[in-house]
Amino acid sequence: GGETFHDSKIVCALSEFLRGRDWVEVTTPRQINEACSAIVRHSGVSLQKLNKKLKKGSWRDKLTNFVLLYPSMFELKVRESTFLVRLRDDAPETPPEAAL
């Protein structure tokens, strides 16, 4: 359905944002905002849709929970109260379900 379609667009957008960078911090509102804006820009999924699509909680929860859904694509590292995310070195070019 449309769900996975949005998912794969968000996954691709997030990979674009992270590609070529090392660990990216998503701890402060500014950092989280930067990541979300990038997702919106690359995916064309509006912030409202993104908000609905990603489960409850703060934007940080939304982002980190989404990242955890795709362990083959992303890595999440939490140190004390710092949240770091990166694209896996061996991440497939296309998200698993986008290949269907």
Phi and psi restraints in degrees (range 20) as a CNS / XPLOR table:
assign (resid 1 and name C) (resid 2 and name N)
       (resid 2 and name CA) (resid 2 and name C) 1.0 -66.0 20.0 2
assign (resid 2 and name N) (resid 2 and name CA)
       (resid 2 and name C) (resid 3 and name N) 1.0 -24.7 20.0 2
assign (resid 2 and name C) (resid 3 and name N)
       (resid 3 and name CA) (resid 3 and name C) 1.0 -55.9 20.0 2
assign (resid 3 and name N) (resid 3 and name CA)
       (resid 3 and name C) (resid 4 and name N) 1.0 -59.7 20.0 2
assign (resid 3 and name C) (resid 4 and name N)
       (resid 4 and name CA) (resid 4 and name C) 1.0 -61.3 20.0 2
assign (resid 4 and name N) (resid 4 and name CA)
       (resid 4 and name C) (resid 5 and name N) 1.0 -32.8 20.0 2
assign (resid 4 and name C) (resid 5 and name N)
       (resid 5 and name CA) (resid 5 and name C) 1.0 -58.1 20.0 2
assign (resid 5 and name N) (resid 5 and name CA)
       (resid 5 and name C) (resid 6 and name N) 1.0 -49.1 20.0 2
assign (resid 5 and name C) (resid 6 and name N)
       (resid 6 and name CA) (resid 6 and name C) 1.0 -62.6 20.0 2
assign (resid 6 and name N) (resid 6 and name CA)
       (resid 6 and name C) (resid 7 and name N) 1.0 -42.6 20.0 2
assign (resid 6 and name C) (resid 7 and name N)
       (resid 7 and name CA) (resid 7 and name C) 1.0 -53.6 20.0 2
assign (resid 7 and name N) (resid 7 and name CA)
       (resid 7 and name C) (resid 8 and name N) 1.0 -50.9 20.0 2
assign (resid 7 and name C) (resid 8 and name N)
       (resid 8 and name CA) (resid 8 and name C) 1.0 -67.2 20.0 2
assign (resid 8 and name N) (resid 8 and name CA)
       (resid 8 and name C) (resid 9 and name N) 1.0 -31.8 20.0 2
assign (resid 8 and name C) (resid 9 and name N)
       (resid 9 and name CA) (resid 9 and name C) 1.0 -66.1 20.0 2
assign (resid 9 and name N) (resid 9 and name CA)
       (resid 9 and name C) (resid 10 and name N) 1.0 -39.8 20.0 2
assign (resid 9 and name C) (resid 10 and name N)
       (resid 10 and name CA) (resid 10 and name C) 1.0 -68.5 20.0 2
assign (resid 10 and name N) (resid 10 and name CA)
       (resid 10 and name C) (resid 11 and name N) 1.0 -41.7 20.0 2
assign (resid 10 and name C) (resid 11 and name N)
       (resid 11 and name CA) (resid 11 and name C) 1.0 -60.4 20.0 2
assign (resid 11 and name N) (resid 11 and name CA)
       (resid 11 and name C) (resid 12 and name N) 1.0 -45.7 20.0 2
assign (resid 11 and name C) (resid 12 and name N)
       (resid 12 and name CA) (resid 12 and name C) 1.0 -61.6 20.0 2
assign (resid 12 and name N) (resid 12 and name CA)
       (resid 12 and name C) (resid 13 and name N) 1.0 -42.9 20.0 2
assign (resid 12 and name C) (resid 13 and name N)
       (resid 13 and name CA) (resid 13 and name C) 1.0 -63.3 20.0 2
assign (resid 13 and name N) (resid 13 and name CA)
       (resid 13 and name C) (resid 14 and name N) 1.0 -42.6 20.0 2
assign (resid 13 and name C) (resid 14 and name N)
       (resid 14 and name CA) (resid 14 and name C) 1.0 -66.0 20.0 2
assign (resid 14 and name N) (resid 14 and name CA)
       (resid 14 and name C) (resid 15 and name N) 1.0 -38.8 20.0 2
assign (resid 14 and name C) (resid 15 and name N)
       (resid 15 and name CA) (resid 15 and name C) 1.0 -63.2 20.0 2
assign (resid 15 and name N) (resid 15 and name CA)
       (resid 15 and name C) (resid 16 and name N) 1.0 -40.9 20.0 2
assign (resid 15 and name C) (resid 16 and name N)
       (resid 16 and name CA) (resid 16 and name C) 1.0 -57.1 20.0 2
assign (resid 16 and name N) (resid 16 and name CA)
       (resid 16 and name C) (resid 17 and name N) 1.0 -46.0 20.0 2
assign (resid 16 and name C) (resid 17 and name N)
       (resid 17 and name CA) (resid 17 and name C) 1.0 -62.2 20.0 2
assign (resid 17 and name N) (resid 17 and name CA)
       (resid 17 and name C) (resid 18 and name N) 1.0 -39.4 20.0 2
assign (resid 17 and name C) (resid 18 and name N)
       (resid 18 and name CA) (resid 18 and name C) 1.0 -90.3 20.0 2
assign (resid 18 and name N) (resid 18 and name CA)
       (resid 18 and name C) (resid 19 and name N) 1.0 -21.4 20.0 2
assign (resid 18 and name C) (resid 19 and name N)
       (resid 19 and name CA) (resid 19 and name C) 1.0 -56.4 20.0 2
assign (resid 19 and name N) (resid 19 and name CA)
       (resid 19 and name C) (resid 20 and name N) 1.0 133.1 20.0 2
assign (resid 19 and name C) (resid 20 and name N)
       (resid 20 and name CA) (resid 20 and name C) 1.0 80.0 20.0 2
assign (resid 20 and name N) (resid 20 and name CA)
       (resid 20 and name C) (resid 21 and name N) 1.0 0.9 20.0 2
assign (resid 20 and name C) (resid 21 and name N)
       (resid 21 and name CA) (resid 21 and name C) 1.0 -113.5 20.0 2
assign (resid 21 and name N) (resid 21 and name CA)
       (resid 21 and name C) (resid 22 and name N) 1.0 159.8 20.0 2
assign (resid 21 and name C) (resid 22 and name N)
       (resid 22 and name CA) (resid 22 and name C) 1.0 -87.2 20.0 2
assign (resid 22 and name N) (resid 22 and name CA)
       (resid 22 and name C) (resid 23 and name N) 1.0 -152.2 20.0 2
assign (resid 22 and name C) (resid 23 and name N)
       (resid 23 and name CA) (resid 23 and name C) 1.0 -55.4 20.0 2
assign (resid 23 and name N) (resid 23 and name CA)
       (resid 23 and name C) (resid 24 and name N) 1.0 129.8 20.0 2
assign (resid 23 and name C) (resid 24 and name N)
       (resid 24 and name CA) (resid 24 and name C) 1.0 -109.6 20.0 2
assign (resid 24 and name N) (resid 24 and name CA)
       (resid 24 and name C) (resid 25 and name N) 1.0 128.6 20.0 2
assign (resid 24 and name C) (resid 25 and name N)
       (resid 25 and name CA) (resid 25 and name C) 1.0 -83.9 20.0 2
assign (resid 25 and name N) (resid 25 and name CA)
       (resid 25 and name C) (resid 26 and name N) 1.0 135.8 20.0 2
assign (resid 25 and name C) (resid 26 and name N)
       (resid 26 and name CA) (resid 26 and name C) 1.0 -128.3 20.0 2
assign (resid 26 and name N) (resid 26 and name CA)
       (resid 26 and name C) (resid 27 and name N) 1.0 60.2 20.0 2
assign (resid 26 and name C) (resid 27 and name N)
       (resid 27 and name CA) (resid 27 and name C) 1.0 -104.9 20.0 2
assign (resid 27 and name N) (resid 27 and name CA)
       (resid 27 and name C) (resid 28 and name N) 1.0 -51.9 20.0 2
assign (resid 27 and name C) (resid 28 and name N)
       (resid 28 and name CA) (resid 28 and name C) 1.0 -84.7 20.0 2
assign (resid 28 and name N) (resid 28 and name CA)
       (resid 28 and name C) (resid 29 and name N) 1.0 156.6 20.0 2
assign (resid 28 and name C) (resid 29 and name N)
       (resid 29 and name CA) (resid 29 and name C) 1.0 -53.2 20.0 2
assign (resid 29 and name N) (resid 29 and name CA)
       (resid 29 and name C) (resid 30 and name N) 1.0 -36.3 20.0 2
assign (resid 29 and name C) (resid 30 and name N)
       (resid 30 and name CA) (resid 30 and name C) 1.0 -65.5 20.0 2
assign (resid 30 and name N) (resid 30 and name CA)
       (resid 30 and name C) (resid 31 and name N) 1.0 -42.8 20.0 2
assign (resid 30 and name C) (resid 31 and name N)
       (resid 31 and name CA) (resid 31 and name C) 1.0 -67.3 20.0 2
assign (resid 31 and name N) (resid 31 and name CA)
       (resid 31 and name C) (resid 32 and name N) 1.0 -40.3 20.0 2
assign (resid 31 and name C) (resid 32 and name N)
       (resid 32 and name CA) (resid 32 and name C) 1.0 -66.0 20.0 2
assign (resid 32 and name N) (resid 32 and name CA)
       (resid 32 and name C) (resid 33 and name N) 1.0 -41.4 20.0 2
assign (resid 32 and name C) (resid 33 and name N)
       (resid 33 and name CA) (resid 33 and name C) 1.0 -60.9 20.0 2
assign (resid 33 and name N) (resid 33 and name CA)
       (resid 33 and name C) (resid 34 and name N) 1.0 -40.6 20.0 2
assign (resid 33 and name C) (resid 34 and name N)
       (resid 34 and name CA) (resid 34 and name C) 1.0 -62.3 20.0 2
assign (resid 34 and name N) (resid 34 and name CA)
       (resid 34 and name C) (resid 35 and name N) 1.0 -44.8 20.0 2
assign (resid 34 and name C) (resid 35 and name N)
       (resid 35 and name CA) (resid 35 and name C) 1.0 -64.3 20.0 2
assign (resid 35 and name N) (resid 35 and name CA)
       (resid 35 and name C) (resid 36 and name N) 1.0 -45.3 20.0 2
assign (resid 35 and name C) (resid 36 and name N)
       (resid 36 and name CA) (resid 36 and name C) 1.0 -64.4 20.0 2
assign (resid 36 and name N) (resid 36 and name CA)
       (resid 36 and name C) (resid 37 and name N) 1.0 -40.9 20.0 2
assign (resid 36 and name C) (resid 37 and name N)
       (resid 37 and name CA) (resid 37 and name C) 1.0 -62.7 20.0 2
assign (resid 37 and name N) (resid 37 and name CA)
       (resid 37 and name C) (resid 38 and name N) 1.0 -40.1 20.0 2
assign (resid 37 and name C) (resid 38 and name N)
       (resid 38 and name CA) (resid 38 and name C) 1.0 -63.7 20.0 2
assign (resid 38 and name N) (resid 38 and name CA)
       (resid 38 and name C) (resid 39 and name N) 1.0 -41.3 20.0 2
assign (resid 38 and name C) (resid 39 and name N)
       (resid 39 and name CA) (resid 39 and name C) 1.0 -62.3 20.0 2
assign (resid 39 and name N) (resid 39 and name CA)
       (resid 39 and name C) (resid 40 and name N) 1.0 -46.2 20.0 2
assign (resid 39 and name C) (resid 40 and name N)
       (resid 40 and name CA) (resid 40 and name C) 1.0 -61.1 20.0 2
assign (resid 40 and name N) (resid 40 and name CA)
       (resid 40 and name C) (resid 41 and name N) 1.0 -44.9 20.0 2
assign (resid 40 and name C) (resid 41 and name N)
       (resid 41 and name CA) (resid 41 and name C) 1.0 -63.1 20.0 2
assign (resid 41 and name N) (resid 41 and name CA)
       (resid 41 and name C) (resid 42 and name N) 1.0 -48.2 20.0 2
assign (resid 41 and name C) (resid 42 and name N)
       (resid 42 and name CA) (resid 42 and name C) 1.0 -76.4 20.0 2
assign (resid 42 and name N) (resid 42 and name CA)
       (resid 42 and name C) (resid 43 and name N) 1.0 -30.4 20.0 2
assign (resid 42 and name C) (resid 43 and name N)
       (resid 43 and name CA) (resid 43 and name C) 1.0 -95.8 20.0 2
assign (resid 43 and name N) (resid 43 and name CA)
       (resid 43 and name C) (resid 44 and name N) 1.0 -24.4 20.0 2
assign (resid 43 and name C) (resid 44 and name N)
       (resid 44 and name CA) (resid 44 and name C) 1.0 75.6 20.0 2
assign (resid 44 and name N) (resid 44 and name CA)
       (resid 44 and name C) (resid 45 and name N) 1.0 5.0 20.0 2
assign (resid 44 and name C) (resid 45 and name N)
       (resid 45 and name CA) (resid 45 and name C) 1.0 -85.1 20.0 2
assign (resid 45 and name N) (resid 45 and name CA)
       (resid 45 and name C) (resid 46 and name N) 1.0 125.9 20.0 2
assign (resid 45 and name C) (resid 46 and name N)
       (resid 46 and name CA) (resid 46 and name C) 1.0 -67.4 20.0 2
assign (resid 46 and name N) (resid 46 and name CA)
       (resid 46 and name C) (resid 47 and name N) 1.0 159.9 20.0 2
assign (resid 46 and name C) (resid 47 and name N)
       (resid 47 and name CA) (resid 47 and name C) 1.0 -59.8 20.0 2
assign (resid 47 and name N) (resid 47 and name CA)
       (resid 47 and name C) (resid 48 and name N) 1.0 -38.6 20.0 2
assign (resid 47 and name C) (resid 48 and name N)
       (resid 48 and name CA) (resid 48 and name C) 1.0 -62.6 20.0 2
assign (resid 48 and name N) (resid 48 and name CA)
       (resid 48 and name C) (resid 49 and name N) 1.0 -44.9 20.0 2
assign (resid 48 and name C) (resid 49 and name N)
       (resid 49 and name CA) (resid 49 and name C) 1.0 -63.1 20.0 2
assign (resid 49 and name N) (resid 49 and name CA)
       (resid 49 and name C) (resid 50 and name N) 1.0 -41.6 20.0 2
assign (resid 49 and name C) (resid 50 and name N)
       (resid 50 and name CA) (resid 50 and name C) 1.0 -61.2 20.0 2
assign (resid 50 and name N) (resid 50 and name CA)
       (resid 50 and name C) (resid 51 and name N) 1.0 -44.0 20.0 2
assign (resid 50 and name C) (resid 51 and name N)
       (resid 51 and name CA) (resid 51 and name C) 1.0 -59.2 20.0 2
assign (resid 51 and name N) (resid 51 and name CA)
       (resid 51 and name C) (resid 52 and name N) 1.0 -44.4 20.0 2
assign (resid 51 and name C) (resid 52 and name N)
       (resid 52 and name CA) (resid 52 and name C) 1.0 -69.2 20.0 2
assign (resid 52 and name N) (resid 52 and name CA)
       (resid 52 and name C) (resid 53 and name N) 1.0 -40.8 20.0 2
assign (resid 52 and name C) (resid 53 and name N)
       (resid 53 and name CA) (resid 53 and name C) 1.0 -64.6 20.0 2
assign (resid 53 and name N) (resid 53 and name CA)
       (resid 53 and name C) (resid 54 and name N) 1.0 -46.4 20.0 2
assign (resid 53 and name C) (resid 54 and name N)
       (resid 54 and name CA) (resid 54 and name C) 1.0 -82.9 20.0 2
assign (resid 54 and name N) (resid 54 and name CA)
       (resid 54 and name C) (resid 55 and name N) 1.0 139.8 20.0 2
assign (resid 54 and name C) (resid 55 and name N)
       (resid 55 and name CA) (resid 55 and name C) 1.0 -64.8 20.0 2
assign (resid 55 and name N) (resid 55 and name CA)
       (resid 55 and name C) (resid 56 and name N) 1.0 -178.8 20.0 2
assign (resid 55 and name C) (resid 56 and name N)
       (resid 56 and name CA) (resid 56 and name C) 1.0 -58.1 20.0 2
assign (resid 56 and name N) (resid 56 and name CA)
       (resid 56 and name C) (resid 57 and name N) 1.0 170.5 20.0 2
assign (resid 56 and name C) (resid 57 and name N)
       (resid 57 and name CA) (resid 57 and name C) 1.0 105.7 20.0 2
assign (resid 57 and name N) (resid 57 and name CA)
       (resid 57 and name C) (resid 58 and name N) 1.0 -177.9 20.0 2
assign (resid 57 and name C) (resid 58 and name N)
       (resid 58 and name CA) (resid 58 and name C) 1.0 -69.9 20.0 2
assign (resid 58 and name N) (resid 58 and name CA)
       (resid 58 and name C) (resid 59 and name N) 1.0 168.2 20.0 2
assign (resid 58 and name C) (resid 59 and name N)
       (resid 59 and name CA) (resid 59 and name C) 1.0 -61.2 20.0 2
assign (resid 59 and name N) (resid 59 and name CA)
       (resid 59 and name C) (resid 60 and name N) 1.0 -32.6 20.0 2
assign (resid 59 and name C) (resid 60 and name N)
       (resid 60 and name CA) (resid 60 and name C) 1.0 -65.0 20.0 2
assign (resid 60 and name N) (resid 60 and name CA)
       (resid 60 and name C) (resid 61 and name N) 1.0 -43.2 20.0 2
assign (resid 60 and name C) (resid 61 and name N)
       (resid 61 and name CA) (resid 61 and name C) 1.0 -59.9 20.0 2
assign (resid 61 and name N) (resid 61 and name CA)
       (resid 61 and name C) (resid 62 and name N) 1.0 -44.7 20.0 2
assign (resid 61 and name C) (resid 62 and name N)
       (resid 62 and name CA) (resid 62 and name C) 1.0 -57.5 20.0 2
assign (resid 62 and name N) (resid 62 and name CA)
       (resid 62 and name C) (resid 63 and name N) 1.0 -49.4 20.0 2
assign (resid 62 and name C) (resid 63 and name N)
       (resid 63 and name CA) (resid 63 and name C) 1.0 -63.8 20.0 2
assign (resid 63 and name N) (resid 63 and name CA)
       (resid 63 and name C) (resid 64 and name N) 1.0 -49.5 20.0 2
assign (resid 63 and name C) (resid 64 and name N)
       (resid 64 and name CA) (resid 64 and name C) 1.0 -67.1 20.0 2
assign (resid 64 and name N) (resid 64 and name CA)
       (resid 64 and name C) (resid 65 and name N) 1.0 -37.6 20.0 2
assign (resid 64 and name C) (resid 65 and name N)
       (resid 65 and name CA) (resid 65 and name C) 1.0 -65.7 20.0 2
assign (resid 65 and name N) (resid 65 and name CA)
       (resid 65 and name C) (resid 66 and name N) 1.0 -37.6 20.0 2
assign (resid 65 and name C) (resid 66 and name N)
       (resid 66 and name CA) (resid 66 and name C) 1.0 -65.3 20.0 2
assign (resid 66 and name N) (resid 66 and name CA)
       (resid 66 and name C) (resid 67 and name N) 1.0 -43.9 20.0 2
assign (resid 66 and name C) (resid 67 and name N)
       (resid 67 and name CA) (resid 67 and name C) 1.0 -58.1 20.0 2
assign (resid 67 and name N) (resid 67 and name CA)
       (resid 67 and name C) (resid 68 and name N) 1.0 -40.4 20.0 2
assign (resid 67 and name C) (resid 68 and name N)
       (resid 68 and name CA) (resid 68 and name C) 1.0 -68.0 20.0 2
assign (resid 68 and name N) (resid 68 and name CA)
       (resid 68 and name C) (resid 69 and name N) 1.0 -19.9 20.0 2
assign (resid 68 and name C) (resid 69 and name N)
       (resid 69 and name CA) (resid 69 and name C) 1.0 -72.4 20.0 2
assign (resid 69 and name N) (resid 69 and name CA)
       (resid 69 and name C) (resid 70 and name N) 1.0 -18.4 20.0 2
assign (resid 69 and name C) (resid 70 and name N)
       (resid 70 and name CA) (resid 70 and name C) 1.0 -126.2 20.0 2
assign (resid 70 and name N) (resid 70 and name CA)
       (resid 70 and name C) (resid 71 and name N) 1.0 66.3 20.0 2
assign (resid 70 and name C) (resid 71 and name N)
       (resid 71 and name CA) (resid 71 and name C) 1.0 -63.4 20.0 2
assign (resid 71 and name N) (resid 71 and name CA)
       (resid 71 and name C) (resid 72 and name N) 1.0 -20.0 20.0 2
assign (resid 71 and name C) (resid 72 and name N)
       (resid 72 and name CA) (resid 72 and name C) 1.0 -78.4 20.0 2
assign (resid 72 and name N) (resid 72 and name CA)
       (resid 72 and name C) (resid 73 and name N) 1.0 -16.8 20.0 2
assign (resid 72 and name C) (resid 73 and name N)
       (resid 73 and name CA) (resid 73 and name C) 1.0 -100.9 20.0 2
assign (resid 73 and name N) (resid 73 and name CA)
       (resid 73 and name C) (resid 74 and name N) 1.0 -45.4 20.0 2
assign (resid 73 and name C) (resid 74 and name N)
       (resid 74 and name CA) (resid 74 and name C) 1.0 -124.3 20.0 2
assign (resid 74 and name N) (resid 74 and name CA)
       (resid 74 and name C) (resid 75 and name N) 1.0 155.8 20.0 2
assign (resid 74 and name C) (resid 75 and name N)
       (resid 75 and name CA) (resid 75 and name C) 1.0 -120.6 20.0 2
assign (resid 75 and name N) (resid 75 and name CA)
       (resid 75 and name C) (resid 76 and name N) 1.0 141.4 20.0 2
assign (resid 75 and name C) (resid 76 and name N)
       (resid 76 and name CA) (resid 76 and name C) 1.0 -120.8 20.0 2
assign (resid 76 and name N) (resid 76 and name CA)
       (resid 76 and name C) (resid 77 and name N) 1.0 135.2 20.0 2
assign (resid 76 and name C) (resid 77 and name N)
       (resid 77 and name CA) (resid 77 and name C) 1.0 -128.8 20.0 2
assign (resid 77 and name N) (resid 77 and name CA)
       (resid 77 and name C) (resid 78 and name N) 1.0 127.1 20.0 2
assign (resid 77 and name C) (resid 78 and name N)
       (resid 78 and name CA) (resid 78 and name C) 1.0 -117.5 20.0 2
assign (resid 78 and name N) (resid 78 and name CA)
       (resid 78 and name C) (resid 79 and name N) 1.0 120.0 20.0 2
assign (resid 78 and name C) (resid 79 and name N)
       (resid 79 and name CA) (resid 79 and name C) 1.0 -123.4 20.0 2
assign (resid 79 and name N) (resid 79 and name CA)
       (resid 79 and name C) (resid 80 and name N) 1.0 117.0 20.0 2
assign (resid 79 and name C) (resid 80 and name N)
       (resid 80 and name CA) (resid 80 and name C) 1.0 49.1 20.0 2
assign (resid 80 and name N) (resid 80 and name CA)
       (resid 80 and name C) (resid 81 and name N) 1.0 -112.1 20.0 2
assign (resid 80 and name C) (resid 81 and name N)
       (resid 81 and name CA) (resid 81 and name C) 1.0 -113.7 20.0 2
assign (resid 81 and name N) (resid 81 and name CA)
       (resid 81 and name C) (resid 82 and name N) 1.0 26.8 20.0 2
assign (resid 81 and name C) (resid 82 and name N)
       (resid 82 and name CA) (resid 82 and name C) 1.0 -106.8 20.0 2
assign (resid 82 and name N) (resid 82 and name CA)
       (resid 82 and name C) (resid 83 and name N) 1.0 131.2 20.0 2
assign (resid 82 and name C) (resid 83 and name N)
       (resid 83 and name CA) (resid 83 and name C) 1.0 -111.0 20.0 2
assign (resid 83 and name N) (resid 83 and name CA)
       (resid 83 and name C) (resid 84 and name N) 1.0 123.1 20.0 2
assign (resid 83 and name C) (resid 84 and name N)
       (resid 84 and name CA) (resid 84 and name C) 1.0 -125.1 20.0 2
assign (resid 84 and name N) (resid 84 and name CA)
       (resid 84 and name C) (resid 85 and name N) 1.0 141.1 20.0 2
assign (resid 84 and name C) (resid 85 and name N)
       (resid 85 and name CA) (resid 85 and name C) 1.0 -135.0 20.0 2
assign (resid 85 and name N) (resid 85 and name CA)
       (resid 85 and name C) (resid 86 and name N) 1.0 147.7 20.0 2
assign (resid 85 and name C) (resid 86 and name N)
       (resid 86 and name CA) (resid 86 and name C) 1.0 -151.3 20.0 2
assign (resid 86 and name N) (resid 86 and name CA)
       (resid 86 and name C) (resid 87 and name N) 1.0 162.5 20.0 2
assign (resid 86 and name C) (resid 87 and name N)
       (resid 87 and name CA) (resid 87 and name C) 1.0 -80.5 20.0 2
assign (resid 87 and name N) (resid 87 and name CA)
       (resid 87 and name C) (resid 88 and name N) 1.0 131.8 20.0 2
assign (resid 87 and name C) (resid 88 and name N)
       (resid 88 and name CA) (resid 88 and name C) 1.0 -62.9 20.0 2
assign (resid 88 and name N) (resid 88 and name CA)
       (resid 88 and name C) (resid 89 and name N) 1.0 145.3 20.0 2
assign (resid 88 and name C) (resid 89 and name N)
       (resid 89 and name CA) (resid 89 and name C) 1.0 -60.5 20.0 2
assign (resid 89 and name N) (resid 89 and name CA)
       (resid 89 and name C) (resid 90 and name N) 1.0 -34.5 20.0 2
assign (resid 89 and name C) (resid 90 and name N)
       (resid 90 and name CA) (resid 90 and name C) 1.0 -102.2 20.0 2
assign (resid 90 and name N) (resid 90 and name CA)
       (resid 90 and name C) (resid 91 and name N) 1.0 22.4 20.0 2
assign (resid 90 and name C) (resid 91 and name N)
       (resid 91 and name CA) (resid 91 and name C) 1.0 -62.9 20.0 2
assign (resid 91 and name N) (resid 91 and name CA)
       (resid 91 and name C) (resid 92 and name N) 1.0 135.9 20.0 2
assign (resid 91 and name C) (resid 92 and name N)
       (resid 92 and name CA) (resid 92 and name C) 1.0 -63.5 20.0 2
assign (resid 92 and name N) (resid 92 and name CA)
       (resid 92 and name C) (resid 93 and name N) 1.0 151.7 20.0 2
assign (resid 92 and name C) (resid 93 and name N)
       (resid 93 and name CA) (resid 93 and name C) 1.0 -60.6 20.0 2
assign (resid 93 and name N) (resid 93 and name CA)
       (resid 93 and name C) (resid 94 and name N) 1.0 -39.2 20.0 2
assign (resid 93 and name C) (resid 94 and name N)
       (resid 94 and name CA) (resid 94 and name C) 1.0 -115.7 20.0 2
assign (resid 94 and name N) (resid 94 and name CA)
       (resid 94 and name C) (resid 95 and name N) 1.0 143.0 20.0 2
assign (resid 94 and name C) (resid 95 and name N)
       (resid 95 and name CA) (resid 95 and name C) 1.0 -57.8 20.0 2
assign (resid 95 and name N) (resid 95 and name CA)
       (resid 95 and name C) (resid 96 and name N) 1.0 146.7 20.0 2
assign (resid 95 and name C) (resid 96 and name N)
       (resid 96 and name CA) (resid 96 and name C) 1.0 -44.6 20.0 2
assign (resid 96 and name N) (resid 96 and name CA)
       (resid 96 and name C) (resid 97 and name N) 1.0 -53.4 20.0 2
assign (resid 96 and name C) (resid 97 and name N)
       (resid 97 and name CA) (resid 97 and name C) 1.0 -80.1 20.0 2
assign (resid 97 and name N) (resid 97 and name CA)
       (resid 97 and name C) (resid 98 and name N) 1.0 -14.0 20.0 2
assign (resid 97 and name C) (resid 98 and name N)
       (resid 98 and name CA) (resid 98 and name C) 1.0 -72.5 20.0 2
assign (resid 98 and name N) (resid 98 and name CA)
       (resid 98 and name C) (resid 99 and name N) 1.0 -17.4 20.0 2
assign (resid 98 and name C) (resid 99 and name N)
       (resid 99 and name CA) (resid 99 and name C) 1.0 -77.6 20.0 2
assign (resid 99 and name N) (resid 99 and name CA)
       (resid 99 and name C) (resid 100 and name N) 1.0 -15.0 20.0 2
